[in-house]
Amino acid sequence: MQIIVRDNNVDKALRVLKKKLMQEGVMREMRLREHFEKPSVKRAREKAEAIRRARKLVQKKLNREFGIVAKKPAKHQRSK
């Protein structure tokens, strides 16, 4: 990966670098590898991510075909 610094504007070059790293998922990968993740926790996280991806795909398909926007399920709220 290469970022060109123009007019000695390092701040802008850093912003561009961070944006590219975010797009490629490097920052997310770094956060995940920061601490050891137990295999059972990793499986649960990956399963939840797969479910989110599948729901998002169905949502997009419904929206594209029928113009239907499905309601998001309510998140569980903690009782105080």
One Martini backbone bead per residue (centre of mass of N, CA, C, O) as a GRO file, in nm:
protein
   80
    1MET     BB    1   0.099   0.035   0.021
    2GLN     BB    2   0.041   0.375  -0.108
    3ILE     BB    3   0.120   0.710  -0.003
    4ILE     BB    4   0.085   1.040  -0.108
    5VAL     BB    5   0.262   1.334  -0.039
    6ARG     BB    6   0.125   1.656  -0.056
    7ASP     BB    7   0.248   1.950   0.031
    8ASN     BB    8   0.324   1.846   0.321
    9ASN     BB    9   0.044   1.676   0.390
   10VAL     BB   10   0.018   1.458   0.645
   11ASP     BB   11  -0.272   1.457   0.748
   12LYS     BB   12  -0.407   1.368   0.484
   13ALA     BB   13  -0.243   1.108   0.447
   14LEU     BB   14  -0.344   0.974   0.709
   15ARG     BB   15  -0.643   0.968   0.636
   16VAL     BB   16  -0.609   0.793   0.384
   17LEU     BB   17  -0.479   0.552   0.525
   18LYS     BB   18  -0.707   0.489   0.727
   19LYS     BB   19  -0.924   0.441   0.512
   20LYS     BB   20  -0.783   0.201   0.371
   21LEU     BB   21  -0.762   0.020   0.622
   22MET     BB   22  -1.065   0.003   0.674
   23GLN     BB   23  -1.153  -0.118   0.397
   24GLU     BB   24  -0.954  -0.381   0.440
   25GLY     BB   25  -0.964  -0.464   0.764
   26VAL     BB   26  -0.712  -0.410   0.948
   27MET     BB   27  -0.826  -0.283   1.208
   28ARG     BB   28  -1.009  -0.519   1.287
   29GLU     BB   29  -0.788  -0.733   1.299
   30MET     BB   30  -0.625  -0.598   1.523
   31ARG     BB   31  -0.843  -0.605   1.741
   32LEU     BB   32  -0.878  -0.919   1.739
   33ARG     BB   33  -0.550  -0.971   1.797
   34GLU     BB   34  -0.489  -0.832   2.072
   35HIS     BB   35  -0.645  -1.081   2.186
   36PHE     BB   36  -0.734  -1.365   2.303
   37GLU     BB   37  -0.952  -1.610   2.145
   38LYS     BB   38  -1.165  -1.825   2.203
   39PRO     BB   39  -1.299  -2.068   2.012
   40SER     BB   40  -1.595  -2.034   2.112
   41VAL     BB   41  -1.608  -1.725   2.066
   42LYS     BB   42  -1.536  -1.728   1.768
   43ARG     BB   43  -1.774  -1.896   1.669
   44ALA     BB   44  -1.996  -1.706   1.773
   45ARG     BB   45  -1.908  -1.456   1.613
   46GLU     BB   46  -1.918  -1.580   1.327
   47LYS     BB   47  -2.216  -1.660   1.339
   48ALA     BB   48  -2.329  -1.375   1.382
   49GLU     BB   49  -2.210  -1.256   1.123
   50ALA     BB   50  -2.358  -1.447   0.927
   51ILE     BB   51  -2.642  -1.363   1.006
   52ARG     BB   52  -2.614  -1.065   0.931
   53ARG     BB   53  -2.546  -1.110   0.634
   54ALA     BB   54  -2.805  -1.265   0.557
   55ARG     BB   55  -3.008  -1.044   0.637
   56LYS     BB   56  -2.894  -0.826   0.452
   57LEU     BB   57  -2.942  -0.980   0.186
   58VAL     BB   58  -3.249  -1.007   0.214
   59GLN     BB   59  -3.308  -0.708   0.236
   60LYS     BB   60  -3.195  -0.629  -0.043
   61LYS     BB   61  -3.373  -0.819  -0.211
   62LEU     BB   62  -3.647  -0.705  -0.128
   63ASN     BB   63  -3.592  -0.415  -0.211
   64ARG     BB   64  -3.530  -0.472  -0.512
   65GLU     BB   65  -3.796  -0.635  -0.592
   66PHE     BB   66  -4.037  -0.471  -0.397
   67GLY     BB   67  -3.970  -0.221  -0.205
   68ILE     BB   68  -3.906  -0.350   0.069
   69VAL     BB   69  -3.899  -0.252   0.417
   70ALA     BB   70  -3.782  -0.401   0.673
   71LYS     BB   71  -3.799  -0.443   0.995
   72LYS     BB   72  -3.625  -0.410   1.267
   73PRO     BB   73  -3.534  -0.569   1.525
   74ALA     BB   74  -3.558  -0.550   1.845
   75LYS     BB   75  -3.368  -0.471   2.093
   76HIS     BB   76  -3.240  -0.562   2.377
   77GLN     BB   77  -3.336  -0.449   2.693
   78ARG     BB   78  -3.247  -0.337   2.982
   79SER     BB   79  -3.323  -0.375   3.308
   80LYS     BB   80  -3.318  -0.164   3.606
   0.00000   0.00000   0.00000
